[in-house]
Amino acid sequence: MAIASILASTRNPFLCLREPTSPGSRSVVFRRYLEPCGRRWIPRSIRACQPSDKLGGDGGTSPSASRLHFGKQLLSFASDNFLPLALVSGVGLGFANPTLGCLADKYSFTKISTCGIFIISGLTLRTEAIGAAVKGWPLGVFGLISILLLTPSFSRLIMLVQLQPPELVTGLAIFCCMPTTLSSGVALTHLAGGNAALALAVTVASNLLGILSIPFWVSRYIAGGVGVSFPTEQLFRSLVVTLLIPLIIGKVIRESSKGFANFVDNNRSLFSKINAICLSMVPWIQVSRSRSLLLSVEPKVFLVAVGIGILLHLSHIERRFLCFLQIAASFSY
C-alpha cells in the first residue's frame, strides 16, 4: 500500500490507482495507459495479489511480521547459546523435579552421557587436528603441570576457610586436587573456538595421571597426613571404558566411512547440540541427587561457597594466561 500511495501522488498521466473493489481485499490494481497509434488509449491492468506486511503508508510492520521477526531472533539466540542454556535448564530441572534425575542416576545415565560425549569427540576429530595438537605440545605439557602440580596447592588455603557445613570447604579443596573434568573440558574448549584436539589430549592424559596424583594431594592437604586409599584399578578401568574406548570407536567410525565423515563435518552444529545435551545431563543428575542437601544450606553460606569457586577459577585463568604469554613469547623467537 505504501508503494501505491507513492505512485498515486506522482500525477503520472500514464499511471493511475484503482482502489480495491472490496474493503477486505488486499489486492491493488494499477492501470497503465498506452497510446500505440497516438489517438486511442488502451488500458492494461497490473494486479498485485501478494499480501503486504505493511499497514497503511506509514511503514509500520504488522503484528504477525513482528512476531515472526521476534521468533527468528529468539531461535538464533538459543542456537548461539545452546550449551549454557542446556546447563542452566539441567540445573533448574534437577531442582524442580529431582525424581527423574535420581531415576536416571539409578540407570547410570551419567556414564552413558560421558560415553556419548567422547564418541562425538571421536566422530568430529579430524586427522589434521591431531597434527595441530602435536605441534602445541608445550601448551599441553604446561596444562598438565598446572592441573596436576600447581592447582592442588590451592586446597591448603581453602581448608582454612570456615563454613557450615564443612563439606562445602572439603568439596572445594578436593576439587582443586582433581584433574580435568571428563564431560565439560572438551565441550567448553570447542565452544570457545580453541584447540579441541589438544584439550582432548590434556583431558585423557590428566585423568590417567590423576589416578596417581589424587591420593598424594588429598592425603597431604586435606586428610592431614593420614593415608588415603583409592580404588586405583577400578578408576583406571572406568576411565578406559568411559573415555578411551568411546573415543576410539568414534574415530574408527569416522575413518572407516568417508561419506559419514563428510556428513559429520557438514552437520557439526547438530553434533555440538547433541554433545551439549549429553553434557547437561551431568548437572541435572548431580543436582537431583543433592537437592535435599543443597536446600538445607543457608543461602548466605551457599553464595560464599560459590564466590570462592568463582575467585578460584579467575585466579587459575589469570595465572595460566600469564604463563601462556610467556610460553608463546619464548617460542616466537
N, C-alpha and C positions, 0 to 999 in steps of 0.2 A: 504493500500500500504506500510505503514511503516513496518508491520509485514512481508509482502512478501520480502522486502529488507533484513530484518534480517535473514530470513530463507535462502534466496539465498546466503548470504555471509558466511553461516556456512560450506559450502562444504560437506554437509552430503550426502553420496552416496545413501541414501535411500529416499532423498527428492530433487526434482528439481522444478523450477518455469517455467511455460509456460506463456508467455505474452498474454494479451488479443488479440483475433482474430481481433477485430475492434478497431480503435482509440477511438471511443466514448464509448466503453464498459467499465463498472466498475467492471465486474466480473473477478476474478483471479482464475486460475486453478493451484492447487498443485498436482503433480503427485508422488505417492508413489510406490516404487518397492518392491515387496515381493519375497522371494525365498523359496517356500514351499518344493521343492524337492532338493534344493541345485544346480540345474542345469538350471532352467528356470526362467526368470524374468516375473512376471505378473503385468502389470501396473494397478493401481487403481487411479482414479481421484477424487479429492475433490474440489468442486466448491463453492466459497464464492460469493453469489449473492447479499448480502445486501450492499447498498451504504455506503461508509465510510464518516465520517465528517472530515477526514484528507486529506490534499492535499500534495502529494509527501511524501518524507521521512523526512522532516524537522520538523514534528509535529505541523505545523500551522493549525488553525481551518479555516473552510470555512466561507465565508461571511454569509451564511444562518444560520450556527450554532452560529455565533457571534450575529446576530440579535435576534435569539431565546433566547440566554442567557441574552441579554440586556433587552428583553421584560419581561422575568421572574423576573429579578431584579426590573424592574420598577413596575410591578404589586405587588410584595412583598412590596416595599416601600409605594405604595399607600394604600395597605391593612393595614400596620402597622401605618400609619399616616392619616387614613381616616378622623377623626374628624377635625384636624387643616386644612387639605386640603379642607374639605367641608365648614368650616367657611370662609377661605380666598376666596373660589370660590363664596360664597354668597355675601361677600362684593364687590368683583370685578364685579359680575353680577349686583348688585344694582347701582354701578357707571356707568357701561356700558349701561344698558338699564333699567331705573327706571320705565318704563311703566308697565312692568309685575309685579314688586313689588308693585306698587300702586294699581294695579288691585287685587292682592292677599290680600292687606290690606282692600280693599273695601268689600271683601267677608269673612273677619275675619279669614284669614289663620293663623294668629298668635295664636289665641285661639285654633284653630284646631291642630296646631303643638304642642302646650303645652299639650293639652289633649292626643295626641299621645305619647308624652314623658312619661307621668305618667301612661298610660295604659301599655306601655312596661315595666316601672319600676315595676308595679304590676305583670306582667307576669313573670318577671325574679327574683322576690323576693322570696327567699327560706325561709321556716319557721325557719330553724336553723340560718339563718342570722338575723332574728328578735331577737333571743336569744343573739346573739353576740352583737347586738346594745344595748340591755338592760344592758348587762354587762359593756358596755362602757359609762354608764350614766354620770360619772364625766366629760368626754370629751364633751359630749353633752351639759351639763349644762354650761361648760366653753365656748363652742361655742356660746350659746345663750347670755351669758353675754357679750362676746366680740362683737357680732353683734349688739345687741340692746342697750348696755350701753356704751361701750368703743369707738367703731368706730365712732359714731356720734360726739364725741368731736373734731375730726379732721376737721369737717366742719368749726369751728371757725377760724382755721388757714388758710384754703383755701379761705375763704371770704376776707382775707387781700391781696390776690394776685390781681393785676390789669391787666386785659386782655380785649381786644376788639374783638368781642362783649362780654359784661359782662355775657351773657347767658352761656358761657363756664364755667366760675367760679361758677355760680349758679348751673349749672348742676353737676359739680364735688362735690359741697357741699351737694346737695340733695342726690347724690349717696352714700355719707357716712352715711346718715340717713336711707337708705333703708335696708330691710332685705335681706336674701339670694335670689339670682335670681332663679326664678322658673324653667327656662329651662336648665341652664347650670351647676348648682351646683352638681346634682347627676351624670350627664354625665361625668364631669371632674373628679369627685372622682372615678368613676368606671374606667376611662381611666388610672388614676394613680395607680390603684390597691389598693385603700383604702376601708374602710368600707362603702359600698354604702347604706346599710340599715340605718346606723347611719346618714349618710349625708341626706338621705330621711327624717328621723325623724326631724333633725335640720331644714331642708327646710320647712317642714309643720309647725312646731311649731313657727319658727321665722316669717313666713309670717302671721300667725294668730295673734301672739302677736304684730307684726309690725303695725297692724291696730290701736292699742292704742298708740304705741310709736312714730310713724312718726309725727303726728300733734304736739306733745310736742316738739320734737327736731327741727323741721322746724320752729316753732314759736319762739323758744329760740335762735337759732344760725343763722338763715337765714332771717326770716321775721322781725327781730329787735323787738321782743316782741309783735308784732301785732298778734291778734288772727287769726288762720288759721283753716278753716273748711274743713273737708274731708268727702266724702260720705261713712261713715263707713259701713252702712248697705249694700250699693251696692258693696263695696270692699269685704266684708265678703261673700256675695252671689256669687261673681265672683270667689273667691278662692275655695269655696265649689264645684262649677260647673267645674272649670278647673283643680283642684288639687285633692281634696278628692274623688269625685265620680269616675273619671277615674282610680285612684289608686285602689280603692275598686273593681271596675269592673275587672281590670286586675288580681288582687289577687284571686277573686272568680272564674274566668275562669281557672286559674292555679290549684286551689284546687279541682274544680269540674271534671277535666279530667286529670287523671294521664298520659295517653298517650300524651296529648298535653303538659303537663309539661315536659315530657321526650324530646319531640320534641324541646321545647324552650331551655332546658339545652344543647342539642346536637347541637344547632344552635345559640349559644349566639353571635357568631361573626356576623351573619346575622342581628339579632335584634339590636346589637350595631351599625351597619351601618345604619339601619333604624332610630334609635334614633339620630344618627349624622345628617342625612338628615333633620329630623324634627327640630333639633337644629339650623342648618344652615339657616333655613327659617327666623329665628328671625332677625339676622343682615341683611339678604337680604332685608326684608321688611322695616326695620328701615332706612337703608342706602338709599333705593329707595325713601322713604318719605322725607328724609332730604338732598337729594343730592344737591339741589339748595342752601341751607343754608351752607352746607359744602364747596361748591366751592366758596362761597363768602368770606370765611375766608382766611386770608393771611396764606400761608404755614408756615411761621415762628411762628405765633401765634398758629396755629394748632399743630405744633410739640411741642411747650412749654406745651400746654394742655395735649398732650399725655405723655410727660415726667413727668408731675405732677401726672398723673394717674398711671404710672409705679412705681414712687417712693412711692406713697401711698400704692400700693399693696405690694411692697417689705417691707415697714415698718410694715404692718399688718402681713406678713408672718414671719418676724423676731420676732415680739413680741409674736405671738401665738406659735411659735416654742419653744421659751424660756419658756413660761408658760407651754407648753405641757411637756417639760423635767422635770419641777418641779413637775407637777402632777404625771407623771409616776414614778418619784423617790419617791414621798411620798407614793404611793400605792405599791411600791415594797418592802417596809419594813413592 
